[in-house]
Amino acid sequence: MIFTPYPDEMEKIHLIQKYNGSDYSLLRLTFTMIDKNNLDANGILRDLLFNAGIVDYEELEHGGTKGKETSATLILQNRTEKVKLKFYRVANSRGDRRFSIETIKQKAKDQLLMEGDLLYFAITKGENGLSKVVIVNLTRNTPTDDDFKLHLGFDDVYTLLEELRPKLEEIVHSGYHNNSKGVGAIAPKDVGDTLESLLGIETNNRGDADYKGRIEIKSKAGKTLDTLFTLRPAFNDTPIAAYETNDRKRVSAFARYYGYDSDKHSGAKSLYITIGSELAPQNNQGFYLEVNEESRRVELRRKNTQQQKSELTAFWLFSELKKELYLKHPATLWVTATSRTDGDISQFKYERIVFSRSPQFTTFLTLIKEGVVTYDWRGYTSCEGAYSGKNHGNAWRIKAKRKDDLFGSMETLAI
């Protein structure tokens, strides 16, 4: 289960991520968890443990006595406490994945870990260079900024930011800049291409972040959603896979299969929609996103109103989404601009710069469930025969006012 933090708990996650940019897992304690010392090892936590080489649940034999123990650090205000964790599978046919926290009942009596508390689990490197589990109670006894700085360290990405700062200051204080492409109407990508040109960054469709692979640069003029990244879905075992056998053509096939008659392109099918969660779908075609934790994927589903059920139309694996999010946004400069036209050339004035770092994949999934992170399908294609049309770049996007929830650290630069 993906636990949603309350606003005050989310603020504490932001504070933690200033010092530890790694992914995390959340677990809200119940009375039964404390009373039985039997906690659910959800899929995200299991992935963290597996990737860190701490435990592979799939290799554990069923039975509590056949589990694996490790030492973890509970970070408290002005101190830390070592605790033993035991990871095991229940002795039933399913082999439910569980873990226990040493002396959890005593910790409840001491009001360190109590019913309703939201626990944060992450992996850091110990002094010996080996991976270790750290635990923070986001609801009570939360450590201070100094505690996190002492026990979690600091990210050196700020050094790269300082390299960019003089150029950014010059650009901001120089007023309007001509569109780098020259004359012509403004295209959405022009504001970003012009900024990268001014910064001396080669404009291309590189896979990692724009500046030295560490800092992504996003710029826009207007109050639109912020684009996070583009990533085509998979179509295995969906109607599209049956409709189009060539995987490379399935994005176009999707628009043809599910699209509507285009008003602008005669003889074509268009699909220009924003897709949110089931509670906030944001389109009239019945599409919505569903986070399937057990299958480790985000599913693009479509309601069939006649049959009163939904069908899987496409999906993205957690691993692929996480890889792309971290690859594109280890740190990001979000630059807002205003535009104007001077004769036959457009110009941009860059005004406000916000610096973010450490996106959190668990939060990314939570925001999908809330309808804050959405997927845009933008394109059209011919109705029959060879696919002929245009894909404008289907992309994952986020509401501008909620970026501070996704990233561990957000600050407006004084420039």
C-alpha positions as CSV (number, residue, x, y, z in Angstrom):
1,M,0.0,0.0,0.0
2,I,1.2,3.5,-0.8
3,F,0.7,5.7,2.2
4,T,-0.2,9.3,1.7
5,P,1.6,11.7,4.2
6,Y,-0.3,14.5,5.9
7,P,0.9,18.0,5.0
8,D,3.1,18.3,8.1
9,E,4.6,14.8,7.4
10,M,5.3,15.8,3.8
11,E,7.2,18.9,5.1
12,K,9.4,16.6,7.1
13,I,10.1,14.5,4.0
14,H,11.2,17.6,2.2
15,L,13.6,18.4,5.0
16,I,15.1,14.9,5.0
17,Q,15.5,14.9,1.2
18,K,17.7,18.0,1.5
19,Y,20.3,15.7,2.9
20,N,19.4,12.3,1.6
21,G,18.2,12.2,-2.0
22,S,17.6,8.5,-2.2
23,D,14.2,6.9,-2.6
24,Y,12.2,5.9,0.4
25,S,9.3,3.8,1.6
26,L,6.5,4.7,4.0
27,L,4.5,2.7,6.5
28,R,1.8,3.9,8.8
29,L,1.7,1.9,12.1
30,T,-1.5,0.2,13.2
31,F,-2.3,-1.2,16.7
32,T,-2.0,-4.8,15.3
33,M,1.4,-4.1,13.8
34,I,2.7,-2.9,17.2
35,D,0.9,-5.6,19.2
36,K,2.0,-8.5,17.0
37,N,5.2,-6.9,15.8
38,N,4.2,-8.0,12.4
39,L,4.7,-5.3,9.8
40,D,3.9,-5.4,6.1
41,A,7.0,-5.3,3.8
42,N,5.3,-3.5,0.9
43,G,6.6,-3.7,-2.6
44,I,8.5,-0.4,-2.5
45,L,10.3,-1.4,0.7
46,R,11.2,-4.8,-0.7
47,D,12.6,-3.1,-3.8
48,L,14.8,-0.8,-1.7
49,L,16.1,-3.7,0.3
50,F,16.8,-5.8,-2.8
51,N,18.6,-3.1,-4.7
52,A,20.8,-2.4,-1.7
53,G,21.7,-6.0,-1.4
54,I,20.3,-6.3,2.1
55,V,17.6,-9.0,1.5
56,D,15.8,-10.7,-1.3
57,Y,12.4,-11.8,-0.1
58,E,12.0,-14.2,-3.0
59,E,15.0,-16.2,-1.7
60,L,13.6,-16.5,1.9
61,E,12.0,-19.8,3.0
62,H,8.6,-19.6,4.5
63,G,8.5,-19.3,8.3
64,G,9.5,-16.6,10.8
65,T,12.5,-18.5,12.1
66,K,14.0,-18.6,8.5
67,G,14.2,-14.8,8.1
68,K,17.2,-12.5,7.9
69,E,18.2,-9.9,10.4
70,T,20.0,-6.6,9.9
71,S,20.8,-3.5,12.0
72,A,19.1,-0.2,11.3
73,T,19.4,3.3,12.6
74,L,16.4,5.1,14.1
75,I,17.2,8.8,13.9
76,L,15.7,10.8,16.7
77,Q,16.0,14.3,18.0
78,N,19.6,14.9,19.1
79,R,20.4,11.1,19.1
80,T,20.1,7.9,17.2
81,E,19.2,4.4,18.3
82,K,20.3,1.1,16.8
83,V,17.5,-1.3,16.2
84,K,17.3,-4.8,14.8
85,L,15.0,-5.6,11.9
86,K,14.0,-9.1,10.9
87,F,12.7,-9.7,7.4
88,Y,10.8,-12.9,6.9
89,R,8.0,-14.7,5.0
90,V,4.9,-16.1,6.9
91,A,4.5,-19.8,7.0
92,N,1.5,-20.0,4.8
93,S,0.9,-20.9,1.2
94,R,1.4,-17.3,0.0
95,G,4.5,-16.7,2.1
96,D,3.3,-13.1,3.0
97,R,6.3,-10.7,3.2
98,R,6.7,-9.3,6.7
99,F,9.3,-7.7,9.0
100,S,9.6,-6.9,12.7
101,I,11.2,-4.1,14.7
102,E,13.1,-5.1,17.8
103,T,11.3,-4.1,21.1
104,I,8.5,-2.2,19.2
105,K,6.1,-2.5,22.2
106,Q,8.6,-0.8,24.5
107,K,9.2,1.9,21.9
108,A,5.4,2.4,21.9
109,K,5.4,2.8,25.7
110,D,8.3,5.2,25.4
111,Q,6.2,7.1,22.7
112,L,8.9,6.7,20.1
113,L,6.8,4.6,17.7
114,M,3.0,4.7,18.2
115,E,-0.2,3.8,16.5
116,G,-0.9,6.1,13.6
117,D,2.7,7.2,13.2
118,L,4.1,7.3,9.6
119,L,7.5,5.7,9.4
120,Y,10.1,6.7,6.7
121,F,12.5,4.0,5.5
122,A,15.5,4.8,3.3
123,I,18.9,3.3,2.5
124,T,22.2,5.1,3.1
125,K,25.9,4.2,3.2
126,G,27.5,3.5,6.5
127,E,31.0,4.4,7.6
128,N,32.2,1.0,6.2
129,G,30.7,1.8,2.8
130,L,28.0,-0.8,3.2
131,S,24.3,-0.1,2.8
132,K,22.2,0.4,5.9
133,V,18.6,1.1,6.7
134,V,17.6,4.4,8.4
135,I,14.2,5.0,10.0
136,V,12.5,8.3,10.8
137,N,9.2,8.8,12.5
138,L,7.5,11.6,10.5
139,T,4.7,12.0,13.0
140,R,6.5,12.6,16.3
141,N,10.1,12.8,17.7
142,T,11.2,14.0,14.3
143,P,14.9,15.0,14.1
144,T,16.0,18.5,13.4
145,D,17.8,19.9,10.4
146,D,21.1,19.6,12.3
147,D,20.4,15.9,13.1
148,F,19.8,15.1,9.4
149,K,22.9,17.0,8.4
150,L,25.0,15.1,10.9
151,H,23.6,11.6,10.1
152,L,22.7,11.8,6.4
153,G,25.4,14.1,4.9
154,F,25.1,16.7,2.1
155,D,24.7,16.6,-1.7
156,D,27.5,18.2,-3.8
157,V,25.1,19.2,-6.7
158,Y,25.1,22.7,-5.2
159,T,28.7,23.0,-6.5
160,L,27.4,22.7,-10.1
161,L,24.7,25.2,-9.3
162,E,27.3,27.8,-8.4
163,E,29.0,27.2,-11.7
164,L,25.8,28.2,-13.5
165,R,24.9,31.1,-11.2
166,P,27.0,33.9,-12.9
167,K,25.5,33.0,-16.3
168,L,22.0,32.9,-15.0
169,E,22.4,36.3,-13.3
170,E,23.6,37.8,-16.5
171,I,20.7,36.3,-18.5
172,V,18.1,37.5,-16.0
173,H,19.5,41.0,-15.7
174,S,19.9,41.5,-19.5
175,G,16.2,41.8,-20.2
176,Y,14.7,40.4,-23.4
177,H,16.6,37.9,-25.6
178,N,15.9,37.1,-29.2
179,N,14.5,33.7,-30.0
180,S,17.5,31.5,-30.9
181,K,15.7,29.9,-33.9
182,G,15.3,33.4,-35.5
183,V,12.1,34.7,-37.1
184,G,8.8,33.0,-37.0
185,A,5.9,32.3,-34.6
186,I,6.7,31.1,-31.1
187,A,6.7,27.3,-30.6
188,P,6.4,25.9,-27.1
189,K,10.0,24.6,-27.1
190,D,11.6,27.9,-28.2
191,V,11.8,29.4,-24.7
192,G,13.8,26.5,-23.4
193,D,16.0,26.2,-26.5
194,T,16.8,29.9,-26.3
195,L,17.8,29.6,-22.6
196,E,20.1,26.6,-23.3
197,S,21.7,28.5,-26.2
198,L,22.4,31.5,-23.9
199,L,23.9,29.1,-21.3
200,G,26.1,27.5,-24.0
201,I,24.4,24.2,-23.7
202,E,23.9,22.2,-26.9
203,T,20.2,21.8,-27.6
204,N,19.4,18.1,-28.3
205,N,17.3,15.3,-27.1
206,R,19.8,13.9,-24.7
207,G,18.7,11.2,-22.3
208,D,20.1,12.6,-19.1
209,A,20.0,16.0,-17.5
210,D,21.0,19.0,-19.6
211,Y,24.0,20.4,-17.6
212,K,26.8,17.9,-17.1
213,G,24.2,15.2,-16.7
214,R,23.3,16.5,-13.2
215,I,21.0,19.6,-13.6
216,E,18.0,19.6,-15.9
217,I,16.8,23.0,-17.2
218,K,13.1,23.5,-17.8
219,S,11.8,26.8,-19.0
220,K,8.3,28.0,-20.0
221,A,6.4,31.1,-20.7
222,G,2.8,30.9,-19.4
223,K,0.8,29.1,-16.8
224,T,0.9,25.5,-18.2
225,L,1.6,22.2,-16.5
226,D,5.3,21.4,-16.0
227,T,6.7,18.6,-18.1
228,L,8.7,16.0,-16.2
229,F,9.7,13.6,-19.0
230,T,8.5,11.6,-22.0
231,L,8.3,7.8,-21.9
232,R,6.3,5.6,-24.2
233,P,4.3,2.9,-22.4
234,A,4.3,-0.9,-23.0
235,F,1.4,-2.6,-24.7
236,N,1.9,-6.3,-24.0
237,D,-1.4,-8.2,-23.6
238,T,-3.6,-5.3,-24.5
239,P,-6.0,-4.7,-27.3
240,I,-3.4,-2.6,-29.0
241,A,-0.9,-5.5,-29.1
242,A,-3.6,-7.6,-30.8
243,Y,-4.4,-4.7,-33.2
244,E,-0.8,-3.9,-34.2
245,T,1.8,-6.6,-34.1
246,N,4.7,-4.2,-34.7
247,D,5.6,-2.7,-31.3
248,R,7.3,0.4,-32.9
249,K,4.0,1.4,-34.5
250,R,1.8,0.9,-31.4
251,V,1.9,4.5,-30.2
252,S,0.4,5.5,-33.6
253,A,-2.0,2.6,-33.5
254,F,-3.2,3.7,-30.1
255,A,-4.4,7.1,-31.5
256,R,-6.0,5.3,-34.4
257,Y,-7.8,2.7,-32.2
258,Y,-9.0,5.0,-29.4
259,G,-8.9,8.4,-31.1
260,Y,-11.8,10.6,-32.3
261,D,-12.4,12.1,-35.8
262,S,-10.0,15.0,-36.2
263,D,-11.4,18.5,-36.8
264,K,-8.1,19.9,-38.1
265,H,-6.8,16.9,-40.1
266,S,-9.2,15.4,-42.6
267,G,-9.3,11.6,-42.6
268,A,-7.3,11.4,-39.4
269,K,-7.9,10.3,-35.8
270,S,-6.8,12.7,-33.1
271,L,-6.1,12.0,-29.4
272,Y,-5.3,15.1,-27.4
273,I,-6.1,14.3,-23.8
274,T,-4.8,14.6,-20.3
275,I,-5.1,11.4,-18.2
276,G,-5.3,11.5,-14.5
277,S,-6.3,9.1,-11.7
278,E,-9.7,7.3,-11.6
279,L,-11.0,10.0,-9.1
280,A,-9.7,12.8,-11.4
281,P,-9.5,11.4,-14.9
282,Q,-9.4,14.8,-16.6
283,N,-10.7,13.5,-20.0
284,N,-14.0,12.4,-21.5
285,Q,-12.7,9.3,-23.2
286,G,-12.8,7.1,-20.1
287,F,-9.0,6.8,-19.7
288,Y,-7.4,6.9,-16.2
289,L,-4.2,5.9,-14.5
290,E,-4.0,3.3,-11.8
291,V,-1.0,2.5,-9.6
292,N,-0.7,-1.3,-9.3
293,E,1.9,-1.8,-6.6
294,E,1.9,-5.6,-6.6
295,S,2.6,-5.7,-10.4
296,R,5.1,-2.8,-10.0
297,R,3.5,-0.8,-12.8
298,V,1.3,2.2,-13.5
299,E,-1.5,1.1,-15.7
300,L,-3.4,3.2,-18.3
301,R,-6.9,1.9,-18.2
302,R,-10.1,2.7,-20.0
303,K,-13.6,2.3,-18.6
304,N,-16.0,0.4,-20.7
305,T,-19.4,2.0,-19.7
306,Q,-21.4,-0.7,-21.6
307,Q,-19.8,-3.6,-19.8
308,Q,-19.3,-1.7,-16.5
309,K,-15.6,-2.7,-16.3
310,S,-12.3,-1.3,-17.3
311,E,-9.6,-2.7,-19.7
312,L,-5.8,-2.4,-19.6
313,T,-4.7,-0.3,-22.6
314,A,-1.0,0.3,-21.8
315,F,1.3,0.4,-18.8
316,W,4.7,1.6,-17.5
317,L,6.9,-0.5,-15.2
318,F,7.9,1.2,-12.0
319,S,11.5,0.5,-12.8
320,E,11.3,2.4,-16.1
321,L,9.4,5.3,-14.7
322,K,11.9,5.6,-11.8
323,K,14.9,5.4,-14.0
324,E,13.6,8.2,-16.3
325,L,12.5,10.4,-13.4
326,Y,15.9,10.1,-11.7
327,L,17.8,10.4,-15.0
328,K,16.1,13.6,-16.0
329,H,15.8,15.3,-12.6
330,P,18.7,14.7,-10.3
331,A,18.4,18.5,-9.9
332,T,16.4,20.9,-12.0
333,L,16.2,24.6,-12.7
334,W,12.6,25.7,-13.4
335,V,12.8,29.0,-15.2
336,T,9.7,31.1,-15.9
337,A,9.8,33.8,-18.6
338,T,7.6,36.3,-20.4
339,S,7.5,36.7,-24.1
340,R,6.9,39.5,-26.6
341,T,7.3,40.1,-30.3
342,D,9.7,42.7,-31.8
343,G,9.0,43.0,-35.4
344,D,9.2,39.6,-36.9
345,I,11.1,37.9,-34.1
346,S,9.9,36.8,-30.7
347,Q,11.8,37.5,-27.5
348,F,12.0,36.1,-24.0
349,K,12.7,37.6,-20.7
350,Y,13.8,35.1,-18.0
351,E,12.6,36.2,-14.6
352,R,12.1,33.6,-11.9
353,I,14.3,30.6,-11.2
354,V,13.4,27.8,-8.8
355,F,16.0,25.0,-8.0
356,S,14.8,21.5,-7.1
357,R,16.6,18.3,-6.4
358,S,16.1,14.8,-5.3
359,P,12.8,13.7,-6.9
360,Q,11.1,10.9,-4.9
361,F,9.6,8.0,-6.8
362,T,7.2,7.0,-3.9
363,T,5.9,10.6,-3.9
364,F,5.6,10.4,-7.7
365,L,3.3,7.4,-7.4
366,T,1.3,9.2,-4.6
367,L,0.8,12.2,-6.8
368,I,-0.5,10.0,-9.7
369,K,-3.1,8.6,-7.3
370,E,-4.1,12.2,-6.4
371,G,-4.4,13.3,-10.0
372,V,-1.5,15.8,-9.6
373,V,0.9,14.0,-11.9
374,T,-0.8,13.2,-15.2
375,Y,0.0,11.8,-18.6
376,D,-0.6,13.8,-21.8
377,W,-1.4,12.0,-25.0
378,R,-0.8,14.4,-27.9
379,G,-1.0,13.4,-31.5
380,Y,-3.0,12.3,-34.6
381,T,-2.7,9.7,-37.3
382,S,-4.4,8.5,-40.5
383,C,-7.5,6.4,-40.1
384,E,-6.2,3.5,-42.3
385,G,-3.2,2.2,-44.2
386,A,0.3,3.4,-43.3
387,Y,0.4,5.5,-40.2
388,S,0.7,9.2,-41.3
389,G,0.4,12.0,-38.7
390,K,2.3,13.5,-35.9
391,N,3.1,12.7,-32.2
392,H,3.8,15.9,-30.3
393,G,5.6,14.2,-27.5
394,N,3.4,12.3,-25.0
395,A,4.6,13.3,-21.6
396,W,4.3,12.9,-17.8
397,R,3.4,16.3,-16.3
398,I,2.8,17.9,-12.9
399,K,0.8,20.8,-11.6
400,A,3.2,23.7,-11.1
401,K,2.1,24.4,-7.6
402,R,2.7,20.8,-6.5
403,K,6.3,20.4,-7.6
404,D,7.5,21.1,-4.1
405,D,5.8,17.8,-3.1
406,L,7.6,15.8,-5.6
407,F,11.1,17.1,-4.9
408,G,13.0,16.8,-1.7
409,S,14.3,20.3,-1.9
410,M,12.8,23.4,-3.6
411,E,14.2,26.9,-3.4
412,T,13.8,30.2,-5.3
413,L,17.2,31.5,-6.3
414,A,18.0,35.0,-5.4
415,I,19.4,36.3,-8.6
